[in-house]
Amino acid sequence: MAWHPHLWHPTTQVALHPEPLRVRCAKGCLLTLDDSTPLEGSPSSSRELIDAISSWWVTLHGHGEPTIAAAIADQATQLEQVIFANFSHAPAEQLASRLAAHTGLDRLFFSDNGSTAVEVALKIAWQWWRNQGSERRQLIAFEGAYHGDTFGAMALGDRSVFTDPYDSLLFDVCRIPWPHTHWGDATVEGREQVALAALDQALTTPTAALIVEPLIQGASGMRLVRPEFLRAVAARLRDCGALLIADEVMTGFGRTGALFASQLAGIQPDLIALSKGLTGGFLPMGGTMASERLYQGFISTEPTHTFFHGHSFTANPLGCAAALASLDLLEANPEAFSGFEARHRKHLEHLQERKAVQRLRCLGTMAAFDLAVGDTDYLNPVGRQLQRHCLERGVYLRPLGNVVYLLPPLCISDAQLACCYGAIDAAIDAVTN
Ligand SMILES: Cc1ncc(COP(=O)(O)O)c(C=O)c1O
């Protein structure tokens, strides 16, 4: 197979990366490859791969989940799309009410993906202060944060190889340390105190908002913080009246073992950005939940107080139908996500004995460790080597540099999960020898 002459793939360097594998169909955890795809080293009969990272963390229940597929098909015969500025519709209204009940935030603003859900949160927070004539201008974010690839989201995220070319175009953000932790970490409390002292110092400047990926920073390497730390952060923001934005694009919809990571951490944000699992991973859709207090700050006979933001596909009815069906599944079987962590743990305990495995961590459906090989950055080639070895064993992973992680769909069977860990175990031998 050659690179397609008319496609441009995301975060892919054609000069360095192997050609993409062609997928014909997918069901549950399994991606079935097109017959024309060569799979080096794999048994020729096996054209199936376990999707152990839920296709960039979106496929929540499993590929082709039948009730979500049926809900989309049904909705498509009734109303596939309508402009959302002058119109409303039942799927959007039902979804807004149900998400309000789950998040404690009364208003839902729709967008198209995780980056735009963050942009919307940022713009609401910023304009809310402005509508009140406030001078609060500071935004606070964490070291290692990732909030998306659009400009506002890039500015909020930490600077990295992803943002370097655009550095001079990105606005300033006050950045404070992220005291991430792992199994057996004896120094976390000290590092939390350092981060909180930095926050105290930052908050001496009038602050509009702080944005956080609650409990897990995803893209920077599945880096966990303790709920205690987030509660201390939220308390400080409350004391000085700054807004708290939770970016739950990755952590939302059961990924951390609770429906939302903010709930697990015991914090109540003013804004929550959602996407990825929102539609069960079927359709691209973003949503920003906002408190009623923020919403009311835009209600005025003064037209410039309007929130002038909208996307062509705002509140697409197909996406709403998928999201409602996905919520039905989550509500009907919360054990599928709340009990997931125990399934990872028994495999991780075995991995813990390996010298090359460091900083094991696990939360809900996410398990990760650092491979003690070379640099700890995204460009460390060990991740791609490990990926290749796992593919040969029928498992698709996408390490973040030397950070190896799993974030599988909820439907993964015990045997499939064991197969993933078996592949990782063998791949570690291959890349460390
Ligand atoms: C925490 C977080 N925020 C925002 C985004 C951006 O989402 P999208 O890729 O849908 O724009 C991501 C994507 O990985 C993410 O993990």
The ligand as an SDF file (V2000), in Angstrom:
LIG
                    3D

 16 16  0  0  0  0  0  0  0  0999 V2000
   -8.1550   17.2840   27.3500 C   0  0  0  0  0  0  0  0  0  0  0  0
   -8.3650   17.5640   25.8840 C   0  0  0  0  0  0  0  0  0  0  0  0
   -8.8980   18.7200   25.5080 N   0  0  0  0  0  0  0  0  0  0  0  0
   -9.1310   19.0140   24.2190 C   0  0  0  0  0  0  0  0  0  0  0  0
   -8.7930   18.1230   23.2230 C   0  0  0  0  0  0  0  0  0  0  0  0
   -9.0460   18.4650   21.7800 C   0  0  0  0  0  0  0  0  0  0  0  0
  -10.0840   17.6960   21.2730 O   0  0  0  0  0  0  0  0  0  0  0  0
  -10.2710   17.5410   19.6850 P   0  0  0  0  0  0  0  0  0  0  0  0
   -9.1250   16.7030   19.2140 O   0  0  0  0  0  0  0  0  0  0  0  0
  -11.5840   16.8400   19.5550 O   0  0  0  0  0  0  0  0  0  0  0  0
  -10.2800   18.8940   19.1130 O   0  0  0  0  0  0  0  0  0  0  0  0
   -8.2310   16.8940   23.5720 C   0  0  0  0  0  0  0  0  0  0  0  0
   -7.8580   15.9290   22.5280 C   0  0  0  0  0  0  0  0  0  0  0  0
   -7.1790   14.9720   22.7420 O   0  0  0  0  0  0  0  0  0  0  0  0
   -8.0060   16.6020   24.9380 C   0  0  0  0  0  0  0  0  0  0  0  0
   -7.4710   15.4570   25.3410 O   0  0  0  0  0  0  0  0  0  0  0  0
  1  2  1  0
  2  3  1  0
  2 15  2  0
  3  4  2  0
  4  5  1  0
  5  6  1  0
  5 12  2  0
  6  7  1  0
  7  8  1  0
  8  9  2  0
  8 10  1  0
  8 11  1  0
 12 13  1  0
 12 15  1  0
 13 14  2  0
 15 16  1  0
M  END
$$$$
